[in-house]
């Protein structure tokens, strides 16, 4: 496996984090690093920043370009890393995997920066997950292109999005998904960027396997206790059971947040032992939930 050239698809929060860390490791290896952006984004401030860091900026439209067009773009790279998620629309992730194979990419890292889709299986409350299994089946069913799946769990910050409803400091409330002993694995995008760069530059090269990361794995009870202790507050606590969440989803079947709540509440494939992770095995320091809370949150003022 040569690390002579790498193409990152997308430069959102995760893509930028991955690119920053790839650039750091690329110099000693004389590795070409490039990013594929929509034509409308070529003159953006982010694109200019990437150019200044030595990243080559290429134009492409992952959603609208044909598989063959994308295959031609990918063909000049040894490794392609997809950092564009579900926003690109249904079928896009499968098309990208097929394009990587058609383009003769040596190693493809699909957008699987999340849960363990093998464990969750098909037909989960979050229907977009089925396509992730299609991608895995496609990659495992061929030998021309090596693949690497990086399972990171939920982005740490998503636990604290008020709209998600787990930790909502604006309401001084926390909801457990499933029950208080249900666990969840989380990693920050910054840590995912560092670990992804280390994983793709690892020697001997990693391929045809699932690699796990974890900034933290904790139950919802431990999460509530952590937030209370770090911020010096007492959150009101309530539990959203699996039956309750499935009933809510049945009433609003197109609600994407309800889909995520239900699948995380079921607890399958959304948490793993940190001991099995790349960062633990390589003794790479990562950001725990307590550290993230300390760095990013402040105690809310008491409502009157």
CORHUFEN-V81714 format. One record per residue. RES is the residue in one small letter. OMEGA is omega in degrees with one decimal (none if undefined). NEAR is the number of other C-alpha atoms within 12 Angstrom. Layout:
# CORHUFEN-V81714
<<RES;OMEGA;NEAR> <RES;OMEGA;NEAR>>
This chain:
# CORHUFEN-V81714
<<x;177.2;23> <x;176.7;24> <x;-171.3;33> <x;-178.4;25> <x;-179.1;33> <x;178.3;43> <x;175.9;46> <x;178.7;49> <x;177.9;44> <x;-179.5;41> <x;170.9;36> <x;-177.1;26> <x;-179.1;22> <x;-179.4;35> <x;178.8;36> <x;179.2;36> <x;178.6;27> <x;-178.6;43> <x;179.0;48> <x;-175.9;36> <x;176.0;31> <x;-179.6;41> <x;-179.2;35> <x;-176.1;24> <x;-173.5;28> <x;-172.1;27> <x;-179.3;19> <x;-177.9;13> <x;-177.4;19> <x;-175.0;18> <x;174.4;26> <x;178.1;31> <x;-179.8;39> <x;177.2;40> <x;177.1;48> <x;-179.2;38> <x;172.9;35> <x;-179.8;25> <x;-178.4;19> <x;-177.2;14> <x;-173.5;22> <x;-178.3;24> <x;-179.1;17> <x;177.8;16> <x;179.3;13> <x;178.8;24> <x;179.4;31> <x;177.5;19> <x;179.7;20> <x;177.7;34> <x;180.0;22> <x;178.2;14> <x;178.8;24> <x;179.1;23> <x;175.6;34> <x;-176.7;26> <x;-179.4;33> <x;-179.6;30> <x;176.0;26> <x;-179.8;29> <x;-174.0;26> <x;-176.7;39> <x;-170.1;26> <x;177.5;19> <x;179.5;21> <x;177.0;20> <x;-178.2;28> <x;177.0;22> <x;179.1;23> <x;178.7;35> <x;178.3;26> <x;176.7;22> <x;-176.4;34> <x;-168.2;40> <x;-179.4;27> <x;-173.6;24> <x;178.1;35> <x;-178.3;33> <x;174.5;43> <x;-177.6;45> <x;-179.0;47> <x;178.2;45> <x;176.4;39> <x;-171.5;34> <x;-171.4;32> <x;-177.3;28> <x;-179.4;17> <x;175.1;24> <x;-178.8;17> <x;177.8;21> <x;-176.4;26> <x;-177.4;31> <x;176.9;39> <x;178.6;34> <x;-179.0;34> <x;178.5;48> <x;178.1;46> <x;179.1;35> <x;177.8;33> <x;179.0;43> <x;179.8;38> <x;-178.2;27> <x;178.4;29> <x;177.2;28> <x;-179.0;37> <x;-177.9;34> <x;-178.7;40> <x;176.8;49> <x;-175.6;44> <x;172.4;47> <x;174.8;41> <x;-178.2;42> <x;-176.5;43> <x;-171.2;42> <x;179.6;39> <x;-174.0;35> <x;177.3;37> <x;-178.6;26> <x;-179.4;22> <x;179.0;27> <x;-177.8;25> <x;176.0;20> <x;178.6;18> <x;178.0;29> <x;178.2;35> <x;-171.9;31> <x;177.9;27> <x;-179.1;31> <x;-178.9;36> <x;178.9;27> <x;176.7;32> <x;175.7;40> <x;174.1;32> <x;179.2;28> <x;178.9;35> <x;178.9;34> <x;-179.9;20> <x;-177.7;27> <x;-179.6;35> <x;-176.5;23> <x;179.3;18> <x;-177.5;19> <x;-173.5;17> <x;-177.8;20> <x;172.6;32> <x;-178.8;33> <x;179.0;41> <x;179.0;34> <x;-179.2;37> <x;-179.1;41> <x;-171.0;42> <x;-170.7;46> <x;179.5;42> <x;167.9;37> <x;-177.2;35> <x;-175.5;36> <x;-176.4;32> <x;176.6;27> <x;-172.5;37> <x;174.4;31> <x;-178.8;20> <x;-178.3;19> <x;179.5;22> <x;171.0;26> <x;178.1;27> <x;172.1;43> <x;179.7;37> <x;-177.3;28> <x;179.0;33> <x;179.0;22> <x;-179.2;24> <x;-171.2;27> <x;171.1;25> <x;173.9;37> <x;168.4;35> <x;176.3;41> <x;-177.2;41> <x;171.3;31> <x;-173.4;30> <x;178.2;28> <x;173.6;22> <x;-176.9;31> <x;177.7;30> <x;174.8;46> <x;-179.4;41> <x;174.0;44> <x;177.7;46> <x;176.0;37> <x;179.2;36> <x;177.7;29> <x;177.0;37> <x;177.6;47> <x;-179.2;37> <x;-176.3;34> <x;177.3;43> <x;178.5;45> <x;178.6;36> <x;-178.7;32> <x;-175.8;38> <x;177.1;43> <x;-176.9;32> <x;174.2;20> <x;-4.5;13> <x;-173.7;12> <x;177.0;20> <x;179.0;29> <x;177.8;28> <x;179.8;25> <x;173.7;20> <x;177.4;29> <x;-177.2;36> <x;168.6;40> <x;173.3;49> <x;167.8;44> <x;-179.8;42> <x;167.5;39> <x;-175.6;36> <x;175.8;34> <x;178.6;32> <x;174.3;34> <x;178.6;28> <x;177.2;24> <x;179.6;37> <x;179.5;38> <x;-179.8;26> <x;-179.6;27> <x;178.7;38> <x;-175.1;28> <x;-176.2;19> <x;-176.1;24> <x;-179.7;25> <x;-178.2;18> <x;173.4;21> <x;179.3;23> <x;166.9;30> <x;-174.0;21> <x;175.0;27> <x;-177.3;22> <x;170.3;27> <x;-178.6;28> <x;177.4;25> <x;178.4;27> <x;178.8;20> <x;-177.9;21> <x;177.8;31> <x;176.9;29> <x;177.1;18> <x;179.5;23> <x;178.1;25> <x;179.4;17> <x;-179.5;13> <x;-170.1;15> <x;179.5;19> <x;-177.7;16> <x;-174.7;21> <x;178.9;23> <x;177.0;26> <x;177.7;31> <x;179.9;31> <x;179.3;37> <x;-176.3;40> <x;-176.5;36> <x;177.0;39> <x;177.8;43> <x;179.4;38> <x;169.9;33> <x;-178.2;34> <x;174.5;26> <x;-178.1;29> <x;179.3;41> <x;176.7;40> <x;-178.2;33> <x;178.5;26> <x;-178.9;31> <x;-177.8;19> <x;-171.1;20> <x;176.5;33> <x;-177.8;33> <x;177.8;32> <x;-177.4;20> <x;179.0;18> <x;179.4;18> <x;178.0;15> <x;-179.1;21> <x;178.5;23> <x;-174.3;32> <x;176.4;30> <x;177.1;27> <x;179.3;38> <x;178.4;28> <x;-179.6;23> <x;179.5;31> <x;-178.3;29> <x;-176.1;19> <x;-167.1;15> <x;-174.2;18> <x;171.8;23> <x;-179.4;18> <x;178.7;24> <x;174.9;20> <x;-178.2;14> <x;179.8;12> <x;-179.1;9> <x;none;5>>
